[in-house]
Amino acid sequence: MVILAKKDPDETLLEHTKNALMVFKSIKDAYPEVPQICGVPDFWEHLFYSIFFHDFGKAASGFQKAISGGEKWKYRHEILSAGFVSGLEYENQFKNAVAMAIITHHKDIFYLREKFGTFPNPMGKKRYFEKLQELISNFEELKEIQQKIPEISKKYLGFELNKFRDIMSIDELIDSYKSAVLPYKNQFEDKELTILHDKYGIFLKGFLTACDHLASGGKYSLLSGIEDMRAVYNFPELRKTQSQAAETKGDAFLIAPTGTGKTEASLLWSHANQNPCRSKRVFYLLPYTASINAMYKRLQIDFKDPELIGIQHGKAMYYLYRSFEDEEDYLTATKKAKEIKSLTDKIYRPYKIATPHQILKSMFGIRGFEQNLAEMSNALFIMDEIHAYDAHTTALILETLKILKEYQANFLIMSATLPSFLKEMFKTELGITKEIFFTELELDEFTRHRVSVLKGNIQDNLDLILKELGDNKKVLVVCNTVVQAQKIYKQLSQGIENRGLIHGRFILRDREEIESKLENLNLLVGTQAIEVSLNIDYDVLFSEPAPLDALIQRFGRVNRKGWEEKIIKPVYVFEQGSEKDKYVYKNQELVSKSLELLSKENILGESKIQKLVDEVYLNGYQDSDLASFEMVKKTFPKFHSKIVPFINEKENQEEFYNLYQSVEVVPIQFKLEYLEEIENKRYFEAMKYIVSISVGQYKKLKHNNQIQIDSDMIFASVDYSSEMGLLLDSEESIMGIFDKDT
C-alpha cells in the first residue's frame, strides 16, 4: 500500500512532500535574509525537516481509511508527525522548534491542549498511544522515505543533510506534545520567552504553512515582481519626483500634489529597492475600499498580468466575485473568486493592494499571522494618503511599521498634505532621512486652484451652485455628513440627468454602480468618501468647512491636470457647516484656523499649501486626538509583546475587531431577496444587500424597535433608495424632502 497524503486527485505522501519542498526552495531563494533576521544560521535546515516530516502522521491506518471514504478518523495527524523529530541530531531547543512547527501547522496550542493533550491527561495519553500503533502497518514505507533525506535535501536545500538518525520503529517516536508543546506553553505563561517565541518561531510556522498550502493548491513557486518597471511606465520623460524615486534606495517620504504621478513614482521606488531575483513583496496600502478596487483594476492593466496583483480588504472576496459574475454562473464565479483570494492570502503574489488593517491583523495575532509576518519580511511598503487616518489609527500604523522595521522592511510614505509634525514623528521613530519633493518654484508650476471662503452655509449658497450647473460645469459638492449630503443632493439634482450621490450608507450593489460612473457626472455630491485616491476630475468644488489637509484633498478632485494648460479653476469653502460637523471633526479649532488662513488666499499656489497645513497643525495633535495617540503608543508595545507564534488568542481577535466600530445590516425592504439568496446558498449575491452603520446608530435603531434579526442577519426598518442610500439620521426632519419612490 502506498501512503496517500491527499485524495481527488490522489497524491502520495512522498509526492506531496516533494511538492511542498519545491515551494520551500522558492521561498529560500526569495528570502535569503531570514536566518540573519531570526538569529538562527541553520534556519533553512530546520524548516526543511519541518516540511519533510509534517505529514508523516498521515501514514496512520485510520487516516488512510478516512481519506479513502471510510469512517472519520477523529485525530490529528500532526501529533504523530511531530514524533519523528526524535531522530534529529540537534540540541533540544531546535528539535523542539521543529516539533512545534509540525504539531501546530493546522491547529494552535490551546486547541491541541483542549482536544488532544497527552499530559497530565491519562485519557489523552492512552489515545495517543493507540493512534501511534496505527503507524505500524505503513512504517516500512516511512523508513524508505526517511532514507531519501540526503538525496532530497541536496535537490531542494542545495546540500546533503546528515543530521537525522533513521527512526526504525514507533517505539523511538517521542510524545512531542509533552516534550515541546508543554514547555513552550509554560515558558509563555511564566514570561520566560525563548528565541522560539520570537521571529524564529514565526518564520518556522509561517513558512511551513505557506509551503503546505501552496503545494496543496498546485502552486510550487512564488511569483517574481516586474522585471523592468521603467518599461511598464514608458513615459518619454519622467517627472522630477518620479526620476528621484526611481533612484532612491531605502526608506523615504514622497510629498507631491494630487495628480502628479505619485503612483508611478512609488512603483519605480519599489523597483529600485528590489533584490536581484525581484522577490521582495510589495504592499500598496490605501485607506478606502473604493480606492483599493480602483488601484487593483489600474495595475492589472498596467502590469498586463493579473496573476501578479492581489487585493485585500474586508469585502475583497465579494469584489472578486463581482468581476466574474457576468461571464460565469454563480458556482464558477464563486470558485474563481475563492481561488484568487486564497492565493492572495498566501505568500504567492508579488504585489498586494490592501488597507493598513490587513497588516495590523498580524500585530494582533489573528490566525495565520505567522505566515503574514514571514511574508512581510524584507518587504516594500508604499503607504499612500498617510494623512487620511485619525490619531488612533496613525499611532497603530506607526507602531506596526516599527515592528516591521525589525523584519528589514522598507517604507515609502506618500501624501500631498502631510503636516510636518507627523512627518517628523515618522522620521524620528523609523529613522527615515530621505525625502522626494518638488522645490517651491517647481511646485508652483502645478498651481491650479482659486480658493474662496463664502459667507454662510451651503443652504445660503444654493443659487451659486445652481448657476455653475446651469453653465454646464462639472460640479462637485462635498458635505461632512451623510444626512447633509442626501439633503443637498435632493435639492440640487432636480433637472440634472447626469448626477450622482456617494457616501458610506449604500448597499454594496448600489455603491459599486455609483463608483463605476463617478468620472462622467455633471453633478456629484458626496462625503469624505471622495477625498482619497479616486481618479475624478471636476470643474468646480463647493465644500463644507473641514481641516485644511482634508480640504486640500477635496481641491485635488478639481482641475487635476490644469497645470498642463495653465488653467485655474475655482474651489469654494463655506464658512459654516451643519450642527453634526462637531462629531466628524471633533477639534473645531483646526477647522476655524483653516478657514481663517484660506480666507486670506486667492490663487492657491502649490508651494504655499505645506506652509498653511503646518500653521494649522502648529501644535500637533491636541485634546482627545493627543490622548488617543499617546494611549496607543503606551499600550501597544506591551500588548504586542504577548503575541507569540503557535498561539491564537481569542481576546486578541476581539481587540482587533473592536477597531471596526460598525455593524452590517440589510434594509428591511430587501429582507426577502436576502433570505432567498441565503436559502439557495448564493452568499455573495446576498452580500449585495448589506450596508454598514455605526454601533451608535445600531443601538439607536434597536432602542426604537427598528431592528429584526433573522438567519443571523440584522434587518433595519429604515427607508432606503438606490439613489439616496439609507435614510438613517433625523428622518423626521428630512422625510418631507424625499419622495417615497426616489
C-alpha positions in Angstrom: 0.0 0.0 0.0 1.3 3.5 -0.9 0.7 6.2 1.7 -1.6 8.9 0.4 -1.4 12.5 1.6 -4.5 13.6 -0.4 -7.4 12.3 -2.5 -9.2 13.6 -5.6 -6.7 13.5 -7.2 -4.5 11.0 -5.4 -1.2 12.4 -4.2 1.2 10.2 -2.3 2.9 11.3 0.9 6.2 11.5 -0.9 4.8 13.4 -3.8 3.2 16.0 -1.5 6.4 16.3 0.5 8.4 17.0 -2.7 5.8 19.5 -3.9 6.0 21.3 -0.6 9.8 21.3 -0.8 9.6 22.8 -4.3 7.8 25.8 -2.6 10.4 25.7 0.1 13.2 26.1 -2.4 11.4 29.1 -3.9 10.9 30.7 -0.5 14.6 30.1 0.4 15.7 31.8 -2.7 13.2 34.7 -2.2 14.1 35.3 1.5 17.9 34.9 1.9 18.0 37.3 4.8 15.8 35.2 7.1 18.5 33.3 9.1 20.2 36.6 9.9 16.8 38.3 10.9 15.9 35.5 13.3 19.4 34.8 14.5 19.5 31.1 13.6 22.1 30.3 11.0 20.7 26.8 10.4 17.1 28.0 9.9 16.7 26.6 6.4 17.8 23.1 7.7 15.2 23.3 10.5 12.5 24.3 8.0 13.5 21.6 5.6 13.0 18.9 8.4 9.7 20.5 9.4 8.4 20.2 5.9 9.8 16.8 5.3 8.1 15.3 8.4 5.0 17.5 8.6 2.6 14.9 7.1 4.2 11.6 8.3 1.3 11.1 10.7 -1.0 10.6 7.7 0.5 7.1 7.4 -1.8 6.0 10.3 -4.1 3.3 9.0 -7.2 5.2 10.3 -6.3 8.3 8.4 -5.7 6.4 5.2 -9.1 4.7 5.5 -10.7 8.1 6.3 -9.4 9.9 3.2 -10.5 6.9 1.0 -14.1 7.4 2.1 -14.0 5.4 5.4 -15.1 6.5 8.9 -13.9 9.9 10.1 -10.5 9.4 11.9 -11.1 11.9 14.8 -7.4 12.5 15.5 -4.7 15.0 14.4 -2.0 13.6 12.0 0.4 16.4 13.1 0.6 15.0 16.6 2.0 11.7 15.2 4.2 13.5 12.6 5.9 15.6 15.2 7.2 12.5 17.0 9.7 11.9 14.2 11.9 14.8 15.4 13.3 12.2 17.9 15.7 11.3 15.1 17.1 14.9 14.7 20.7 15.4 15.9 20.3 18.9 17.1 20.2 20.3 20.6 16.8 20.0 22.3 15.7 23.6 21.7 15.9 23.2 17.9 14.4 19.7 17.9 11.5 21.1 19.9 11.3 24.0 17.5 10.8 21.7 14.5 8.3 19.7 16.6 6.3 22.9 17.4 6.2 23.9 13.7 4.9 20.5 12.7 2.4 19.9 15.6 0.8 23.3 15.1 0.8 23.6 11.4 -3.0 23.3 11.4 -4.2 24.0 14.9 -2.7 26.1 17.7 -1.5 25.1 21.1 -4.7 25.9 23.0 -6.8 23.8 20.6 -4.4 20.9 21.0 -4.4 21.2 24.8 -8.2 21.2 24.9 -8.8 18.3 22.5 -5.6 16.2 22.3 -3.4 16.9 25.3 -1.4 13.9 26.5 0.0 15.2 29.8 -1.2 15.3 32.5 -4.2 13.8 30.8 -4.3 10.0 31.2 -7.1 9.6 28.6 -5.2 11.8 26.1 -2.0 9.8 26.7 -3.9 6.5 26.2 -5.5 7.8 23.0 -2.1 9.0 21.7 -0.5 5.6 22.1 -3.5 3.9 20.5 -3.2 6.1 17.4 0.6 5.6 17.4 0.0 1.9 16.8 -1.8 2.7 13.5 1.6 3.7 12.0 2.9 0.2 12.2 1.2 -1.1 9.1 2.9 1.6 6.9 6.1 2.0 8.8 8.3 0.2 6.2 7.4 2.9 3.7 8.1 5.6 6.2 11.5 4.1 6.7 12.1 4.2 2.9 11.1 7.9 2.7 13.4 8.8 5.7 16.3 7.2 3.8 15.8 9.7 1.0 16.7 12.7 3.1 20.3 13.1 1.7 19.1 12.9 -1.9 16.0 15.1 -1.4 17.8 17.7 0.7 20.5 18.1 -1.9 17.9 18.8 -4.6 15.8 21.3 -2.6 18.1 22.6 0.1 21.3 22.7 -2.0 23.4 20.2 0.1 23.0 16.8 1.7 21.7 16.8 5.2 23.1 14.2 7.6 21.6 15.4 10.9 18.9 12.7 11.2 19.1 9.2 12.5 16.5 7.0 10.9 13.6 6.0 13.1 13.2 2.2 12.8 10.0 1.7 14.9 7.3 3.6 16.7 9.0 2.9 20.0 11.6 5.5 19.0 9.0 8.3 18.5 8.6 10.9 21.2 5.4 12.5 22.5 6.0 16.0 21.1 3.0 17.4 23.0 4.7 16.6 26.3 8.3 17.3 25.2 7.7 20.5 23.1 4.2 22.0 23.5 4.0 21.9 27.3 7.4 23.5 27.9 6.7 26.2 25.3 3.3 27.0 26.9 4.8 27.1 30.4 7.6 29.4 29.3 5.0 31.7 27.7 2.8 31.8 30.8 5.8 32.3 33.1 7.2 35.0 30.7 10.4 33.1 30.2 10.4 33.6 26.5 13.0 31.9 24.1 14.0 32.6 20.5 11.2 30.2 19.5 8.7 32.7 20.9 10.0 35.4 18.6 10.9 35.6 14.9 12.5 32.2 14.7 9.2 30.5 15.6 7.2 32.9 13.4 9.3 32.1 10.3 9.2 28.3 11.0 5.4 28.2 11.4 4.7 30.8 8.7 6.9 29.3 6.0 5.8 25.7 6.8 2.2 26.7 6.5 2.9 28.5 3.2 4.7 25.5 1.7 1.9 23.1 2.7 -0.9 25.3 1.5 0.7 26.4 -1.8 1.7 22.8 -2.6 -1.9 21.6 -1.9 -3.1 24.4 -4.2 -0.9 23.2 -7.1 1.4 26.3 -6.9 5.1 25.2 -6.5 6.9 28.5 -6.6 6.4 32.2 -5.7 5.8 34.7 -8.5 8.5 37.3 -9.0 7.9 41.0 -9.4 8.0 43.1 -12.6 11.3 42.7 -14.4 11.6 46.3 -15.6 9.2 48.8 -14.1 10.5 51.6 -16.3 9.3 49.6 -19.3 5.8 49.5 -17.8 5.8 53.2 -17.3 7.5 54.1 -20.6 6.9 57.8 -20.5 9.0 60.0 -22.8 10.2 61.8 -19.8 9.7 61.2 -16.0 8.7 64.0 -13.7 11.3 65.0 -11.2 9.7 63.1 -8.3 9.4 60.0 -10.5 13.0 60.1 -11.5 14.1 60.7 -8.0 12.0 57.8 -6.7 13.5 55.5 -9.4 16.9 56.2 -7.9 16.1 56.2 -4.2 17.3 53.3 -2.1 15.8 52.7 1.3 13.0 54.5 3.2 11.7 57.8 2.0 8.9 60.3 2.0 7.3 61.4 -1.2 5.4 64.7 -0.9 3.7 65.9 -4.1 0.4 67.4 -5.3 -2.5 65.2 -6.2 -2.4 64.1 -9.8 1.4 64.5 -10.3 2.1 60.8 -10.8 2.8 59.6 -7.3 1.6 56.1 -8.0 4.1 55.6 -10.8 6.8 57.2 -8.7 6.1 54.8 -5.9 6.3 51.7 -8.1 9.6 53.0 -9.6 10.8 53.3 -6.0 9.8 49.7 -5.3 11.7 48.6 -8.3 14.8 50.5 -7.2 14.7 48.6 -3.9 14.1 45.1 -5.3 16.6 42.3 -4.9 18.3 40.7 -8.0 15.6 38.0 -8.2 12.8 40.5 -7.7 11.3 38.5 -4.9 10.6 41.3 -2.4 6.9 41.5 -1.7 5.3 45.0 -2.4 2.4 46.1 -0.3 0.5 49.2 -1.6 -1.7 50.4 1.3 -4.6 52.8 0.9 -7.3 53.9 3.3 -10.5 53.1 1.5 -12.0 50.2 -0.3 -13.0 52.2 -3.4 -9.5 53.5 -4.0 -8.1 49.9 -3.4 -10.5 48.5 -6.0 -9.6 51.3 -8.5 -5.9 50.7 -8.0 -6.3 46.9 -8.4 -8.0 47.5 -11.8 -5.4 50.0 -12.8 -2.4 47.8 -12.0 -3.9 44.8 -13.7 -4.0 46.9 -16.9 -0.5 48.4 -16.3 1.2 45.1 -15.5 -0.7 43.1 -18.2 -0.6 40.1 -15.8 -3.5 39.9 -13.3 -1.7 37.0 -11.5 0.9 39.4 -10.1 -1.5 41.5 -8.2 -3.7 40.7 -5.2 -6.4 42.7 -3.4 -7.0 42.6 0.4 -9.8 44.3 2.2 -12.9 43.3 4.1 -15.0 42.9 1.0 -12.3 41.6 -1.3 -14.0 38.2 -1.9 -17.2 39.9 -2.9 -15.4 42.3 -5.2 -13.6 39.4 -7.0 -16.8 37.5 -7.3 -18.5 40.5 -8.9 -15.7 40.7 -11.5 -16.7 37.2 -12.7 -20.4 37.4 -12.2 -21.3 38.5 -15.7 -19.3 35.8 -17.5 -19.8 32.8 -15.2 -22.5 31.0 -13.4 -22.7 31.6 -9.6 -20.8 28.5 -8.6 -18.0 29.0 -11.1 -17.7 32.7 -10.3 -17.6 31.9 -6.6 -14.9 29.2 -7.1 -12.7 31.6 -9.1 -13.1 34.4 -6.5 -12.1 32.0 -3.7 -9.1 30.7 -5.5 -7.8 34.2 -6.3 -8.4 35.3 -2.7 -6.8 32.2 -1.3 -3.6 32.7 -3.3 -3.5 36.4 -2.4 -3.7 35.5 1.3 -0.6 33.2 0.9 3.0 34.1 0.0 2.4 34.0 -3.7 1.7 37.3 -5.5 4.5 39.9 -5.5 2.1 42.9 -5.3 -0.8 43.4 -2.9 -3.2 46.4 -2.7 -4.6 46.5 0.8 -5.8 48.5 3.7 -3.5 49.0 6.7 -5.8 46.9 8.7 -4.6 43.9 6.8 -1.1 44.3 8.2 -2.4 45.4 11.6 -4.0 41.9 11.8 -0.6 40.4 12.2 0.2 42.6 15.1 -2.9 41.3 16.9 -2.0 37.6 16.4 -5.0 36.9 14.2 -4.9 33.3 12.9 -2.3 32.9 10.2 -0.3 35.9 11.4 2.9 33.9 11.3 2.6 33.4 7.6 1.7 37.0 7.1 4.6 38.3 9.1 7.0 35.9 7.4 5.8 37.3 4.0 6.3 40.9 5.1 10.0 40.2 6.0 12.2 42.4 3.8 9.1 43.7 2.1 8.5 47.1 0.5 5.5 49.1 1.9 4.0 52.0 0.0 1.9 54.0 2.4 -0.4 56.2 0.3 -2.5 59.0 1.6 -0.9 58.6 5.1 -2.6 61.9 6.2 -6.1 60.3 5.9 -6.1 58.4 9.2 -7.3 59.5 12.6 -4.8 59.8 15.5 -5.6 56.4 16.9 -5.1 54.6 13.6 -2.0 56.7 12.8 -0.4 55.5 16.1 -1.3 51.9 15.3 0.3 52.2 11.9 3.4 53.8 13.3 3.9 51.1 15.9 3.3 48.5 13.3 5.9 49.9 11.0 8.4 50.0 13.9 7.9 46.2 14.3 8.2 45.6 10.5 11.5 47.6 10.6 12.8 44.7 12.7 12.0 42.4 9.8 14.1 44.6 7.5 11.1 46.1 5.7 11.4 49.4 3.8 8.8 52.2 3.5 7.8 54.9 1.1 5.4 57.2 2.9 3.3 59.4 0.4 1.0 62.3 0.8 0.0 65.6 -0.9 -0.6 67.2 2.5 1.4 65.7 5.4 1.7 68.0 8.4 5.3 68.5 9.3 4.7 67.3 12.9 3.6 63.9 11.6 6.5 63.8 9.1 9.0 64.5 11.9 7.4 61.9 14.1 7.7 59.2 11.4 11.3 60.3 10.6 12.3 60.0 14.2 10.5 56.8 15.0 11.5 55.0 11.8 14.9 56.6 11.1 13.8 57.9 7.7 16.2 60.6 6.3 15.3 60.8 2.6 12.6 63.0 1.1 11.4 63.2 -2.5 9.8 66.5 -3.3 9.4 69.4 -5.7 11.1 72.8 -5.0 8.8 75.8 -4.3 9.3 77.0 -7.9 8.6 73.6 -9.3 5.5 73.2 -7.1 4.0 76.5 -8.3 4.1 75.1 -11.8 1.3 72.8 -10.6 -0.9 75.7 -9.2 -4.5 75.2 -10.5 -7.0 76.5 -7.9 -8.5 79.8 -6.9 -9.9 79.4 -3.4 -12.8 81.5 -1.9 -14.3 81.2 1.5 -18.0 82.0 1.2 -20.2 83.6 3.9 -22.9 81.4 5.4 -23.5 77.7 4.8 -24.3 75.5 1.8 -28.0 76.3 2.0 -27.3 80.0 1.8 -25.4 79.4 -1.5 -27.5 77.0 -3.4 -28.2 79.7 -6.1 -24.4 79.9 -6.9 -24.1 76.1 -7.2 -27.2 76.0 -9.5 -25.7 78.8 -11.6 -22.5 76.7 -12.2 -24.6 73.7 -13.1 -26.6 75.9 -15.5 -23.3 77.0 -17.1 -22.6 73.3 -17.9 -19.8 73.0 -15.4 -19.0 69.6 -13.8 -19.8 70.4 -10.2 -18.5 68.6 -7.1 -20.2 69.2 -3.7 -18.7 67.8 -0.6 -20.6 67.6 2.7 -19.4 66.5 6.1 -22.2 64.2 7.0 -24.3 61.7 5.1 -27.6 63.3 6.0 -26.4 66.7 4.8 -25.2 65.1 1.5 -28.6 63.4 1.0 -30.4 66.6 1.7 -28.3 68.8 -0.6 -28.3 66.3 -3.4 -32.1 66.2 -3.4 -32.2 70.0 -3.6 -29.6 70.3 -6.4 -30.4 67.3 -8.6 -33.8 68.4 -10.0 -33.4 68.6 -13.8 -29.8 67.3 -13.7 -29.8 64.0 -15.6 -26.1 63.0 -15.2 -25.9 63.1 -11.5 -24.7 61.1 -8.5 -24.5 60.9 -4.7 -21.8 58.9 -2.9 -21.4 58.2 0.8 -21.0 55.2 3.1 -24.6 54.2 3.5 -25.4 52.5 0.2 -25.8 48.7 -0.1 -22.8 47.1 -1.9 -24.7 46.6 -5.1 -25.6 50.3 -5.4 -22.2 51.6 -4.2 -20.5 49.7 -7.0 -22.9 51.1 -9.6 -22.2 54.6 -8.3 -18.5 54.2 -8.3 -18.5 53.0 -11.9 -20.0 56.3 -13.0 -18.1 58.9 -10.9 -15.8 60.1 -13.7 -18.6 61.3 -16.0 -21.1 63.1 -14.0 -22.3 66.7 -14.2 -23.1 66.8 -10.5 -21.5 64.7 -7.8 -22.5 65.2 -4.2 -20.5 63.2 -1.6 -18.9 63.0 1.8 -15.3 62.4 2.7 -15.5 59.3 0.5 -14.3 61.4 -2.4 -11.2 62.8 -0.7 -8.8 60.0 -1.2 -7.4 58.3 -4.4 -10.5 58.5 -6.6 -9.4 59.4 -10.1 -12.1 62.0 -10.7 -11.8 65.5 -12.3 -14.4 68.3 -11.9 -14.6 71.9 -12.9 -15.6 73.5 -9.6 -15.9 72.4 -6.0 -18.2 73.5 -3.2 -17.2 72.2 0.2 -18.4 72.4 3.7 -15.7 73.5 6.2 -13.1 71.0 7.2 -9.4 70.9 8.4 -7.1 72.2 5.8 -5.5 68.8 4.9 -8.9 67.4 4.2 -9.9 70.5 2.1 -6.7 70.2 0.0 -7.6 66.6 -0.8 -11.1 67.8 -1.9 -9.5 70.5 -4.0 -7.4 67.8 -5.7 -10.6 66.4 -7.3 -10.9 69.6 -9.3 -8.8 70.5 -12.4 -6.4 67.6 -11.8 -4.3 68.3 -14.9 -5.0 72.1 -15.1 -1.3 73.0 -14.8 -0.6 71.4 -18.2 -2.6 74.3 -19.9 -2.0 76.8 -17.0 -5.8 76.8 -16.2 -7.0 77.9 -12.8 -10.4 76.7 -11.6 -12.5 77.8 -8.6 -12.9 75.9 -5.3 -15.3 77.3 -2.7 -15.5 76.6 1.0 -18.4 77.7 3.2 -17.8 79.4 6.5 -20.5 77.3 8.2 -21.2 73.6 8.2 -24.1 71.7 9.9 -24.8 71.1 13.5 -23.4 67.5 13.3 -20.0 68.5 12.0 -18.6 68.5 15.5 -19.0 64.7 15.6 -17.0 64.4 12.4 -14.2 66.9 13.2 -14.0 66.9 17.0 -11.3 69.6 17.0 -13.2 72.5 15.6 -10.3 74.8 16.2 -8.5 73.2 13.3 -11.5 73.9 11.1 -11.6 77.6 12.2 -7.9 78.1 11.7 -8.1 76.5 8.2 -10.9 78.9 7.2 -9.0 81.9 8.6 -5.9 81.1 6.6 -7.8 80.3 3.4 -9.8 83.5 3.6 -6.5 85.4 3.0 -5.7 83.5 -0.2 -6.9 83.8 -3.8 -4.8 81.8 -6.3 -3.6 79.0 -4.1 0.0 78.4 -5.0 1.0 74.8 -4.5 4.2 75.9 -2.7 2.0 77.7 -0.1 0.0 74.6 0.9 2.6 72.9 3.1 3.1 76.2 5.0 -0.6 76.6 5.6 -1.0 73.0 6.7 1.9 73.4 9.1 0.4 76.5 10.5 -2.9 74.8 11.1 -1.2 71.9 12.9 1.4 74.0 14.6 0.8 72.3 17.9 0.4 68.8 16.5 -2.3 66.5 18.0 -4.5 68.2 20.6 -7.0 67.1 23.3 -8.8 63.8 22.5 -6.6 63.2 19.5 -3.5 63.5 21.6 -4.9 61.3 24.3 -5.8 58.6 21.8 -2.4 58.8 20.1 -0.5 58.6 23.3 -2.7 55.8 24.7 -1.8 53.6 21.7 1.9 54.5 21.9 1.9 53.5 25.5 -0.1 50.3 25.4 0.6 48.8 22.0 4.2 47.6 22.7 3.0 45.8 25.9 0.1 44.3 24.1 2.2 43.1 21.1 4.8 41.5 23.4 2.1 39.0 24.3 1.7 37.9 20.7 3.8 34.8 20.2 3.8 32.1 17.4 1.8 28.9 17.6 -0.9 30.6 19.8 -4.1 32.3 18.6 -5.7 34.2 21.5 -9.4 34.9 21.1 -9.0 38.0 23.2 -6.6 39.5 20.7 -9.0 38.8 17.9 -11.7 40.7 19.8 -9.3 43.6 20.4 -8.6 43.8 16.7 -12.2 43.6 15.5 -13.1 46.3 18.0 -11.2 48.6 15.7 -14.1 48.3 13.3 -16.8 50.3 15.0 -19.6 49.3 12.6 -22.5 46.9 12.2 -23.6 45.2 9.0 -27.3 45.4 8.3 -29.8 44.8 5.5 -32.5 47.4 4.8 -35.9 45.7 5.6 -37.1 46.1 2.0 -34.5 43.6 0.8 -35.2 41.0 3.5 -37.0 38.5 1.2 -34.3 38.8 -1.5 -31.5 38.4 1.0 -33.1 35.4 2.7 -33.9 33.7 -0.6 -30.2 34.1 -1.7 -29.1 32.6 1.7 -31.5 29.7 1.4 -30.1 29.0 -2.1 -26.6 29.2 -0.7 -25.8 32.2 -3.1 -24.0 34.0 -0.3 -22.2 36.6 -2.5 -25.5 37.5 -4.1 -26.9 38.0 -0.6 -24.0 40.4 0.2 -25.2 42.8 -2.4 -27.9 44.0 0.1 -25.5 44.7 3.0 -24.7 48.2 4.3 -22.6 49.2 7.3 -23.8 51.6 10.0 -22.1 52.7 13.2 -22.5 50.9 16.5 -24.2 54.1 17.9 -26.7 54.1 15.0 -27.4 50.4 15.5 -28.1 51.0 19.2 -30.5 53.8 18.4 -32.4 51.7 15.9 -32.6 48.9 18.4 -33.9 51.2 21.0 -36.6 52.4 18.6 -37.6 48.8 17.8 -36.4 49.2 14.2 -34.2 46.1 14.3 -35.1 42.5 13.4 -32.7 39.5 13.5 -33.3 36.6 11.2 -30.9 33.9 10.0 -28.0 35.6 11.8 -28.5 38.8 9.9 -29.7 42.2 11.2 -32.5 43.8 9.3 -33.1 47.5 9.7 -36.6 49.0 9.4 -35.3 52.2 7.7 -36.2 53.7 4.3 -33.7 53.1 1.6 -33.4 54.1 -2.1 -30.8 53.2 -4.7 -30.2 56.9 -5.4 -30.1 58.3 -1.9 -29.0 55.3 0.2 -30.1 54.5 3.8 -32.2 57.4 5.2 -30.9 56.9 8.8 -30.4 60.3 10.5 -33.1 62.6 11.6 -35.7 61.0 9.3 -38.4 63.1 10.8 -36.9 66.4 9.7 -35.8 65.3 6.2 -38.5 62.8 5.1 -40.6 65.7 3.7 -37.7 66.4 1.3 -37.6 62.9 -0.1 -40.3 61.4 -2.3 -41.1 57.9 -1.2 -40.4 56.5 -4.7 -37.0 58.2 -5.0 
